[in-house]
Structures are given as C-alpha cells and as structure tokens.
C-alpha cells in the first residue's frame, strides 16, 4: 500500500492523493491528474499538526466555528471572534 508504484496506481485509478512527492513526477499520474503539480507543491509544504495537550479543544473550536460560518448560522467575523475566544480559553488550561 505504501510502495511508490502502488501509490501511483491509486492516484491514476482512484484519484487518491499520495503523500509521496515522487509519485507526482510519474507521467501516468501527471496525465491522470492535471493538477498534479499543485498536489506535489502541497505535499512539499505540508507540516505536522502542532503538538498541544489541548489539541482536541483547539480542533473543536475551529471545526465548530468554521461550520457555523459556512452554514450561515453566524457571520464569518463572529465565527472568527468566537474561535479566537475558545482557542485562548483552551490554551489557558495548561
């Protein structure tokens, strides 16, 4: 499942994104995925999630408020303010 050839096959057949940069240099992948250069660039710039003992609270604050804004339940400005408040509260707990 993690071998480069298998990853390339999955990208071509199933449009699964691969975490392997080299996969996006495969001509078959480039043909099947016209945006393979953008995917490769995203992989090159990817970073690990931040380590925090309150990561679940941080994730929840972002998720909840983004969804509220996207659904129209609150304005984007209000959602950002709420998220900021919730993030600050979470960070104060450790």
N, CA and C atoms as an extended XYZ file, in Angstrom:
282
Properties=species:S:1:pos:R:3:atomname:S:1:resname:S:1:resid:I:1 pbc="F F F"
N         0.807       -1.200        0.000 N   UNK     1
C         0.000        0.000        0.000 CA  UNK     1
C         0.853        1.268        0.000 C   UNK     1
N         2.044        1.197        0.581 N   UNK     2
C         2.872        2.392        0.694 CA  UNK     2
C         3.956        2.473       -0.375 C   UNK     2
N         4.090        1.446       -1.198 N   UNK     3
C         5.115        1.439       -2.240 CA  UNK     3
C         4.765        2.489       -3.291 C   UNK     3
N         5.776        3.103       -3.843 N   UNK     4
C         5.589        4.175       -4.822 CA  UNK     4
C         4.734        3.742       -6.020 C   UNK     4
N         4.981        2.538       -6.546 N   UNK     5
C         4.195        2.059       -7.691 CA  UNK     5
C         2.720        1.934       -7.337 C   UNK     5
N         2.443        1.419       -6.164 N   UNK     6
C         1.052        1.262       -5.720 CA  UNK     6
C         0.400        2.628       -5.510 C   UNK     6
N         1.138        3.549       -4.950 N   UNK     7
C         0.615        4.902       -4.742 CA  UNK     7
C         0.276        5.549       -6.082 C   UNK     7
N         1.153        5.389       -7.063 N   UNK     8
C         0.898        5.937       -8.400 CA  UNK     8
C        -0.362        5.329       -9.002 C   UNK     8
N        -0.499        4.030       -8.868 N   UNK     9
C        -1.676        3.333       -9.395 CA  UNK     9
C        -2.953        3.869       -8.738 C   UNK     9
N        -2.923        4.084       -7.439 N   UNK    10
C        -4.097        4.600       -6.736 CA  UNK    10
C        -4.451        6.018       -7.185 C   UNK    10
N        -3.445        6.822       -7.440 N   UNK    11
C        -3.707        8.186       -7.911 CA  UNK    11
C        -4.356        8.136       -9.291 C   UNK    11
N        -3.832        7.295      -10.164 N   UNK    12
C        -4.355        7.199      -11.531 CA  UNK    12
C        -5.761        6.595      -11.555 C   UNK    12
N        -5.961        5.502      -10.847 N   UNK    13
C        -7.248        4.788      -10.906 CA  UNK    13
C        -8.336        5.389      -10.030 C   UNK    13
N        -7.945        5.835       -8.839 N   UNK    14
C        -8.950        6.237       -7.857 CA  UNK    14
C        -8.873        7.709       -7.458 C   UNK    14
N        -7.927        8.437       -8.034 N   UNK    15
C        -7.735        9.852       -7.737 CA  UNK    15
C        -7.413       10.101       -6.266 C   UNK    15
N        -6.813        9.100       -5.610 N   UNK    16
C        -6.352        9.261       -4.233 CA  UNK    16
C        -5.081       10.099       -4.235 C   UNK    16
N        -5.016       11.070       -3.355 N   UNK    17
C        -3.792       11.850       -3.230 CA  UNK    17
C        -2.756       11.024       -2.476 C   UNK    17
N        -1.526       11.123       -2.896 N   UNK    18
C        -0.431       10.386       -2.267 CA  UNK    18
C         0.434       11.338       -1.450 C   UNK    18
N         0.957       10.879       -0.329 N   UNK    19
C         1.887       11.703        0.442 CA  UNK    19
C         3.321       11.652       -0.097 C   UNK    19
N         3.550       10.853       -1.144 N   UNK    20
C         4.893       10.713       -1.709 CA  UNK    20
C         5.094       11.713       -2.845 C   UNK    20
N         6.064       12.618       -2.692 N   UNK    21
C         6.325       13.622       -3.727 CA  UNK    21
C         6.676       12.985       -5.059 C   UNK    21
N         7.436       11.919       -5.023 N   UNK    22
C         7.913       11.290       -6.258 CA  UNK    22
C         6.766       10.760       -7.122 C   UNK    22
N         5.654       10.425       -6.519 N   UNK    23
C         4.505        9.911       -7.265 CA  UNK    23
C         4.032       10.934       -8.296 C   UNK    23
N         4.113       12.203       -7.956 N   UNK    24
C         3.609       13.256       -8.835 CA  UNK    24
C         4.539       13.553      -10.011 C   UNK    24
N         5.688       12.888      -10.045 N   UNK    25
C         6.598       13.011      -11.188 CA  UNK    25
C         6.350       11.917      -12.217 C   UNK    25
N         5.536       10.940      -11.888 N   UNK    26
C         5.178        9.836      -12.786 CA  UNK    26
C         4.325       10.382      -13.934 C   UNK    26
N         4.736       10.159      -15.200 N   UNK    27
C         3.959       10.662      -16.337 CA  UNK    27
C         2.504       10.197      -16.346 C   UNK    27
N         2.240        8.981      -15.893 N   UNK    28
C         0.861        8.483      -15.853 CA  UNK    28
C         0.031        9.278      -14.850 C   UNK    28
N         0.642        9.632      -13.737 N   UNK    29
C        -0.047       10.432      -12.725 CA  UNK    29
C        -0.293       11.835      -13.270 C   UNK    29
N         0.706       12.398      -13.926 N   UNK    30
C         0.550       13.738      -14.489 CA  UNK    30
C        -0.555       13.777      -15.536 C   UNK    30
N        -0.694       12.714      -16.303 N   UNK    31
C        -1.746       12.651      -17.311 CA  UNK    31
C        -3.122       12.512      -16.656 C   UNK    31
N        -3.215       11.663      -15.638 N   UNK    32
C        -4.497       11.406      -14.979 CA  UNK    32
C        -4.922       12.579      -14.082 C   UNK    32
N        -3.945       13.264      -13.521 N   UNK    33
C        -4.213       14.365      -12.595 CA  UNK    33
C        -3.637       15.659      -13.162 C   UNK    33
N        -4.440       16.436      -13.855 N   UNK    34
C        -3.909       17.672      -14.451 CA  UNK    34
C        -3.392       18.669      -13.407 C   UNK    34
N        -3.763       18.491      -12.163 N   UNK    35
C        -3.298       19.377      -11.099 CA  UNK    35
C        -2.247       18.703      -10.218 C   UNK    35
N        -1.526       17.746      -10.789 N   UNK    36
C        -0.513       17.013      -10.019 CA  UNK    36
C         0.599       17.934       -9.507 C   UNK    36
N         0.919       18.982      -10.250 N   UNK    37
C         1.951       19.918       -9.772 CA  UNK    37
C         1.498       20.613       -8.485 C   UNK    37
N         0.221       20.965       -8.420 N   UNK    38
C        -0.310       21.611       -7.221 CA  UNK    38
C        -0.313       20.634       -6.040 C   UNK    38
N        -0.654       19.374       -6.307 N   UNK    39
C        -0.631       18.373       -5.246 CA  UNK    39
C         0.794       18.167       -4.721 C   UNK    39
N         1.742       18.098       -5.633 N   UNK    40
C         3.140       17.937       -5.224 CA  UNK    40
C         3.587       19.134       -4.379 C   UNK    40
N         3.199       20.313       -4.796 N   UNK    41
C         3.555       21.514       -4.043 CA  UNK    41
C         2.946       21.481       -2.648 C   UNK    41
N         1.710       21.018       -2.550 N   UNK    42
C         1.061       20.915       -1.238 CA  UNK    42
C         1.795       19.918       -0.347 C   UNK    42
N         2.215       18.802       -0.924 N   UNK    43
C         2.953       17.796       -0.155 CA  UNK    43
C         4.286       18.374        0.330 C   UNK    43
N         4.944       19.126       -0.528 N   UNK    44
C         6.241       19.699       -0.163 CA  UNK    44
C         6.111       20.728        0.961 C   UNK    44
N         4.964       21.382        1.043 N   UNK    45
C         4.764       22.426        2.046 CA  UNK    45
C         4.052       21.922        3.304 C   UNK    45
N         3.604       20.688        3.295 N   UNK    46
C         2.839       20.146        4.416 CA  UNK    46
C         3.676       20.115        5.689 C   UNK    46
N         3.001       20.334        6.795 N   UNK    47
C         3.646       20.293        8.105 CA  UNK    47
C         2.787       19.462        9.038 C   UNK    47
N         3.414       18.912       10.030 N   UNK    48
C         2.690       18.153       11.035 CA  UNK    48
C         1.779       19.074       11.843 C   UNK    48
N         0.713       18.491       12.368 N   UNK    49
C        -0.141       19.256       13.260 CA  UNK    49
C         0.666       19.685       14.469 C   UNK    49
N         0.317       20.831       15.034 N   UNK    50
C         1.050       21.258       16.233 CA  UNK    50
C         0.766       20.316       17.401 C   UNK    50
N         1.763       20.148       18.227 N   UNK    51
C         1.615       19.308       19.405 CA  UNK    51
C         1.103       20.188       20.542 C   UNK    51
N        -0.010       19.796       21.108 N   UNK    52
C        -0.585       20.542       22.218 CA  UNK    52
C        -1.408       19.591       23.062 C   UNK    52
N        -1.333       19.729       24.375 N   UNK    53
C        -2.162       18.873       25.222 CA  UNK    53
C        -3.651       19.213       25.094 C   UNK    53
N        -3.959       20.359       24.515 N   UNK    54
C        -5.362       20.746       24.332 CA  UNK    54
C        -5.751       20.740       22.846 C   UNK    54
N        -5.050       19.937       22.061 N   UNK    55
C        -5.348       19.893       20.633 CA  UNK    55
C        -6.814       19.553       20.338 C   UNK    55
N        -7.433       18.616       21.059 N   UNK    56
C        -8.849       18.335       20.774 CA  UNK    56
C        -9.741       19.574       20.945 C   UNK    56
N        -9.477       20.381       21.957 N   UNK    57
C       -10.263       21.594       22.164 CA  UNK    57
C        -9.994       22.619       21.058 C   UNK    57
N        -8.751       22.718       20.636 N   UNK    58
C        -8.396       23.635       19.550 CA  UNK    58
C        -9.092       23.201       18.269 C   UNK    58
N        -9.007       21.933       17.962 N   UNK    59
C        -9.637       21.395       16.759 CA  UNK    59
C       -11.149       21.618       16.786 C   UNK    59
N       -11.765       21.366       17.924 N   UNK    60
C       -13.213       21.546       18.065 CA  UNK    60
C       -13.613       23.006       17.878 C   UNK    60
N       -12.849       23.915       18.439 N   UNK    61
C       -13.160       25.345       18.303 CA  UNK    61
C       -13.113       25.771       16.842 C   UNK    61
N       -12.127       25.302       16.129 N   UNK    62
C       -12.007       25.652       14.711 CA  UNK    62
C       -13.143       25.014       13.918 C   UNK    62
N       -13.335       23.719       14.106 N   UNK    63
C       -14.354       22.979       13.359 CA  UNK    63
C       -15.741       23.580       13.566 C   UNK    63
N       -16.106       23.769       14.825 N   UNK    64
C       -17.450       24.254       15.157 CA  UNK    64
C       -17.709       25.631       14.554 C   UNK    64
N       -16.764       26.535       14.708 N   UNK    65
C       -16.975       27.902       14.247 CA  UNK    65
C       -16.906       28.032       12.735 C   UNK    65
N       -16.035       27.283       12.095 N   UNK    66
C       -15.998       27.303       10.624 CA  UNK    66
C       -17.319       26.781       10.071 C   UNK    66
N       -17.833       25.704       10.645 N   UNK    67
C       -19.101       25.160       10.172 CA  UNK    67
C       -20.256       26.122       10.411 C   UNK    67
N       -20.236       26.833       11.529 N   UNK    68
C       -21.275       27.835       11.787 CA  UNK    68
C       -21.255       28.932       10.720 C   UNK    68
N       -20.060       29.353       10.349 N   UNK    69
C       -19.941       30.391        9.317 CA  UNK    69
C       -20.357       29.862        7.950 C   UNK    69
N       -19.915       28.658        7.622 N   UNK    70
C       -20.261       28.087        6.317 CA  UNK    70
C       -21.754       27.815        6.169 C   UNK    70
N       -22.409       27.478        7.260 N   UNK    71
C       -23.846       27.189        7.199 CA  UNK    71
C       -24.688       28.457        7.256 C   UNK    71
N       -24.059       29.589        7.528 N   UNK    72
C       -24.794       30.846        7.618 CA  UNK    72
C       -25.407       31.087        8.984 C   UNK    72
N       -25.105       30.224        9.949 N   UNK    73
C       -25.644       30.386       11.297 CA  UNK    73
C       -25.041       31.598       12.008 C   UNK    73
N       -23.865       32.008       11.597 N   UNK    74
C       -23.246       33.232       12.105 CA  UNK    74
C       -22.337       33.804       11.030 C   UNK    74
N       -22.014       35.054       11.171 N   UNK    75
C       -21.154       35.711       10.185 CA  UNK    75
C       -19.724       35.189       10.328 C   UNK    75
N       -18.949       35.273        9.265 N   UNK    76
C       -17.542       34.864        9.369 CA  UNK    76
C       -16.779       35.643       10.449 C   UNK    76
N       -17.055       36.947       10.561 N   UNK    77
C       -16.373       37.736       11.593 CA  UNK    77
C       -16.714       37.244       12.993 C   UNK    77
N       -18.001       36.946       13.216 N   UNK    78
C       -18.431       36.442       14.513 CA  UNK    78
C       -17.813       35.070       14.795 C   UNK    78
N       -17.773       34.223       13.781 N   UNK    79
C       -17.188       32.890       13.941 CA  UNK    79
C       -15.708       32.990       14.288 C   UNK    79
N       -14.987       33.898       13.628 N   UNK    80
C       -13.560       34.077       13.935 CA  UNK    80
C       -13.360       34.569       15.365 C   UNK    80
N       -14.195       35.508       15.791 N   UNK    81
C       -14.084       36.013       17.162 CA  UNK    81
C       -14.368       34.900       18.174 C   UNK    81
N       -15.420       34.119       17.920 N   UNK    82
C       -15.739       33.004       18.819 CA  UNK    82
C       -14.601       31.990       18.860 C   UNK    82
N       -14.069       31.664       17.694 N   UNK    83
C       -12.969       30.697       17.635 CA  UNK    83
C       -11.768       31.220       18.412 C   UNK    83
N       -11.445       32.491       18.237 N   UNK    84
C       -10.309       33.083       18.952 CA  UNK    84
C       -10.509       32.984       20.456 C   UNK    84
N       -11.703       33.308       20.919 N   UNK    85
C       -12.004       33.233       22.350 CA  UNK    85
C       -11.865       31.809       22.868 C   UNK    85
N       -12.420       30.855       22.127 N   UNK    86
C       -12.360       29.457       22.542 CA  UNK    86
C       -10.928       28.923       22.523 C   UNK    86
N       -10.141       29.350       21.525 N   UNK    87
C        -8.737       28.935       21.472 CA  UNK    87
C        -7.964       29.481       22.667 C   UNK    87
N        -8.186       30.725       22.983 N   UNK    88
C        -7.495       31.341       24.114 CA  UNK    88
C        -7.879       30.652       25.422 C   UNK    88
N        -9.165       30.312       25.576 N   UNK    89
C        -9.612       29.613       26.782 CA  UNK    89
C        -8.952       28.221       26.875 C   UNK    89
N        -8.887       27.528       25.765 N   UNK    90
C        -8.265       26.209       25.762 CA  UNK    90
C        -6.790       26.295       26.143 C   UNK    90
N        -6.105       27.283       25.592 N   UNK    91
C        -4.673       27.424       25.870 CA  UNK    91
C        -4.382       27.813       27.317 C   UNK    91
N        -5.330       28.454       27.970 N   UNK    92
C        -5.148       28.833       29.372 CA  UNK    92
C        -5.244       27.643       30.318 C   UNK    92
N        -5.767       26.534       29.837 N   UNK    93
C        -5.989       25.381       30.722 CA  UNK    93
C        -4.745       24.530       30.957 C   UNK    93
N        -3.667       24.823       30.284 N   UNK    94
C        -2.460       24.036       30.544 CA  UNK    94
C        -1.290       24.898       30.885 C   UNK    94
